[in-house]
Amino acid sequence: MTLRSRFLVCSAAIFCMMLEVFAQGSSFHNAPASAAQMKNPYSDDAQAAAGGKKLYAQNCAQCHGNNLQGMGPAPTLLSAKVKHATPGELFWFVTNGNLNNGMPGWSQLPKPQRWQVVTFLESKNSAGQ
């Protein structure tokens, strides 16, 4: 195989892998399209973010860390993946979780409180912290 042929084969393989990554990354944790369309009723609400911070400390920090840095198998919540998730996708994931990966669903929290947690996450990610 010539050098040019190897280059073309490698380029095609990289292109296919990139397409797969982009296709997989089309939603946050396989959230349905309907979740991505949901709007945060508390978007940019400082009081909601403060409430979400308290709820995060009570329910999330033991796994994700006080500063959202992640601990053990629980990932950081300051990642590009979380930052680029829509509010609705975050809400859906907080509600449903993924027990196969150790994330419980928090559907027992009232809906406004789940939105407050999302508001808190958004405030931390938009601040770049």
N, C-alpha and C positions, 0 to 999 in steps of 0.2 A: 504494500500500500504506500502510495506516495505521500509526501508531506502535505500536499494540498488536499488529498483525499482524507487524510487523518484530521486535518483542520476542519473540513466540511462535516465529517461525521461527529466530531466533538462539538462543533457549533450547533448542529441539529439536536444533539443530546441535551446540551445546555438549554436551548430554546424550549424543548419539550418539558424539561424539569421546571423551568420558569413558569410555563403555562400551568403546570400542575400546582405549583405553589400559589400562584395568583387565584386559581380556581378554588383551592382549599381555603384561602384566606378571604373568601368573599363574605363570610359572616363570622361573627365572634362565637366560638364554640358551637357551631352549627345552629345558631339561633335562626328561627324561621324568618322569612322576609317580613311577615307581619310585625314581628318584634322590632326589626330595624326601623320601621316606620313610626313607632311609638315616640311621642314627645315627652320630655321631662316636664311635669307641671311646676317644678321648683327650680328650673334652670336659672342660674345666676342669682339665686336667693341665698344670701349670706346666713340667714337664720336657719334655713333648711340644711345648709352645709354644716353649720355648727351642730345641729341635731344629728346629722349623719355621722359626724365625727364621734359623738358620744356613743351612738349605736355601733359604729365600727369598733371602738375600744371595747365594748361589751361583747361583741359577737364575732369579730374578725381578726383582731390584733393577735390573739393567741396563736394563730396560724400564719397570718400574713405580716406580722410585725407591727410595732407601734408606728413606724414611719412608712408603712406599705412596702417595705424592702423585701418581703418574703422571708420565710424561715423553713429550713428543712425542705420537705417536698412541696410546700406551698409557694407558688411563684410570687415574684414582685408584682405589685399592682401599679407600678410606674413604668411599665414596659410600653413600647410602641403599640403592641397588640391591644392593650387596654386603652391606651390613649386614642387610638383610631376607631375603637368600637363606638357604635352609636349609643345614646342613652338607653334606648329601648332594648338593645342587645345586652347591655349591662344589667338592666332590670330583669330581663328574661333569665339571665344566668344566675343572678342572685336569687331569684325565685325558685328556679329548678335545680341548680347545682349540677354536679356530675359526680355521683358517688364512686364511679369506677376510678376517678382520679382524686378521690378524697375530699371533694367539695360538696358539703351538704346543701340542700335547698333550704331557703329561708322563707318559704311560703307562709309559715306561721306568723311571721312579722306582718303587721298590718301594711297594706299597700302604701300608704303615705310614708311609713318608716323605711320601706325598701327604696322608695324614690329619694328619701333623704340620704341614704347610704350612697346611692348613685350620684347625687348632687355633690356629696363630699369627695367621692373619687374623681369626679370631673373637675372639681375645684383644685385638687392636688395636681392632677395631670395637666390642667391648663396653665398652672403656675410654673410648670417645668420642674417641680420639686421631686 
